[in-house]
Amino acid sequence: MERIPKHDVLLLLGNFNARVGSNNDNRGNTLGRHGVGVINDNGEILCDFSESNGLTVGGTLFQHKDIPKLTWKSPDGTTRSEIDHIIMNRRWRRSLNDVWVRRSADIGSDHHLLVAKLRLKLRKVRHGACRKEAL
């Protein structure tokens, strides 16, 4: 993580088996107010890692009903959890417009497809400036 430049957009996507919960006390920079459930041990580790590296958990930032947030269901169908996450660096947090679960996607798994909407505004690079530096 130390080798990644601070100005780069960093996205971590995956099944972290971490429940981050809805309680964001003392974690306002890392978690939003809209998580699901109660934090578990993996959630604590993920939150500590995110806090120490300037990251934020994207699924907790947006207010949805619980169904569009739950990414996993147990084989017996009784337990559902939000354990898959999209995490990005805080500097680019405003570029993340929404995170939701696409339950209708047939991916042959007990996990649902997690989708994020990003909008990046990047600066133009002046080609004249690049040419002067090359000379």
C-alpha positions, -999 to +999 in steps of 0.1 A: +000+000+000+029+024+007+041+021-029+008+033-044+009+070-052-016+090-032-031+107-064-041+073-079-076+060-078-075+029-057-104+003-057-104-029-037-132-052-048-141-086-034-154-110-009-138-099+024-161-120+046-164-089+067-195-076+082-189-039+089-223-032+105-243-001+108-225+014+138-199+038+126-189+054+160-153+066+158-151+054+122-167+083+103-139+085+078-140+048+070-176+038+072-209+055+062-240+054+083-259+029+061-243-005+068-263-037+076-261-058+107-234-060+134-197-059+129-177-091+132-140-099+137-132-097+100-151-064+099-129-050+127-098-060+107-111-045+075-120-012+093-086-010+109-069-017+076-091+009+059-085+035+086-047+031+086-045+033+047-070+062+041-097+040+026-135+040+028-161+012+025-184+022-004-214+001+004-220+019+037-222+054+022-255+051+003-290+047+018-309+018+003-332-008+018-314-038+032-322-061+002-301-041-023-272-043+001-271-080+011-245-097-011-245-133+003-271-158+013-265-191+032-272-224+014-303-229+035-315-194+025-321-182+061-290-160+067-281-130+045-252-107+050-233-078+035-198-094+032-187-083-003-174-047-005-161-021-028-134+000-010-117+031-024-093+057-011-109+087+007-094+112-017-117+099-045-147+092-023-168+118-040-163+100-073-183+070-061-220+078-069-237+046-058-231+010-048-258-017-050-264-054-055-277-068-088-297-097-076-310-107-110-276-115-124-271-152-128-235-158-118-239-193-104-229-184-069-243-179-035-231-143-038-249-116-056-232-093-081-220-060-065-222-029-088-207+005-083-213+037-103-182+059-106-178+094-121-143+106-125-133+141-135-098+142-146-076+171-156-065+176-192-028+171-199-014+198-221+005+182-249+027+213-253+039+210-218+049+174-223+068+183-255+088+210-237+098+186-209+108+160-235+132+184-252 
